[in-house]
Amino acid sequence: MTKIVVIIPAYNEEESIPLVIKDIPKNVQEVIVVSNNSTDNTEEHAKKAGASVLVEHKKGYGYACLKGMDYVASFDYTERPDIVVFLDGDYSDYPEELTKIVQPIIEENVDFVVGARVKELREEGSMTGPQIFGNWLATALMKLFFRSTFTDLGPFRAIKYDKLLDLKMEDKTYGWTVEMQLKALKQKLSYREIPVNYRNRIGVSKVSGTIKGAIFAGVKILAWIFKYSFK
């Protein structure tokens, strides 16, 4: 049986995190919630919902993801997963769609799958104008420089565990998703996009919900793209 673990970075998601965990398919080996220095009851609610809970005090999406990866690396060798799924804790994604996200890896031996938040499956208002433009620009540049077919930097994604380790992920903040896609392209991993549903998140976005966050995220994403384009 394919072993799957889910890593969920979360910052002040006490309202949404139980819903996210509840909707994750039951065939998942372990759900890992990484509280990124939350000041509300995210950790307690996640534990009550059945997740393993870690705390990362350094603020940043990448810091939280790396904390989850360090935890998985501590597993006994026989318990290490075949697939790692990354999923946000705000309930904007549909966790039950994990099944179709991992399907190409299990059935077709694809290395990496990104859930694409296509327009026809997005709830109105679920992505801001800067998010939509930023996704378009980043994926257009990846197409130009790497002949990529990516259309989105969606956070709902699955990757073979051994391939994830090979990527040697390092971004600590908002560049995490684009770093993974760029390194997958550079290492010539096989990849696929799967259209996913997307709804308005619970609470206020810590990135797109602020001007500072949106600008910082945009700068980090473009920096990664240009770094790898001329490497």
C-alpha positions, 0 to 999 in steps of 0.5 A: 500500500502506498504510504502518504503523509500530508504536511500543512503549514498553519498560522492562526487557522483555529477555525479552518484546521479541523475542517481541513483535517476532517476532509483528508482521505483516511488512507493517509498515513499521517497528517502533520500540522506545523504551527508557524508561531500561531497565537490562537488555538490552532495547535489544540484544534489540530491535535483534537482533530487527530493530526501530529502537531509541530511548532516552528517559531521562525515565521515563514511558509518555507520554514514551516514546510522544512520543519515538517520535512525534518519530522518525516526524515526522523521516521524509521526507514520502513515507515517513511512515505512514498508520497508527501502532500503539501496542503494549506490550512485555510480550507481554500483547497478541497482536501478530499481531492488529494485522491486525484492529486496523488493518482498520477504518481501511484498509477502512472509513476509521475514524480510531481503533481500540482493542483491547478486552480483553474478559473472555471473551478475557482469560487469568485473572489478566492484569488486576488488580482495580484495573485492571478497576475503573479501566477500568470507572470511566474508561469509565463516566465517558466514557459519562456525559460524552461519550456514549462507547461505549468499554469499555476503555483498552487500550494496543493501538491504531491511529490515522491518523497525521494524526489523531494529530498533530491530537490534540497529545498531551501526557501524559508518564506514565500518562494517555496512553491516556485522553488519546488517547481523550478528545481523539478524542471531543472532536475527533469522530473516528470510532472503533471497539473491536475485541475482542482476546486478552490474556494474563499479561505476562512480568515484573512490571507497572510500573503495576498491579504496585505500589500506588504505580503503580496509585494514580498511574495512577488519579489521572492518568486521573481528572484527564484525564476531569474536565479535559475534562468541564468544559472 
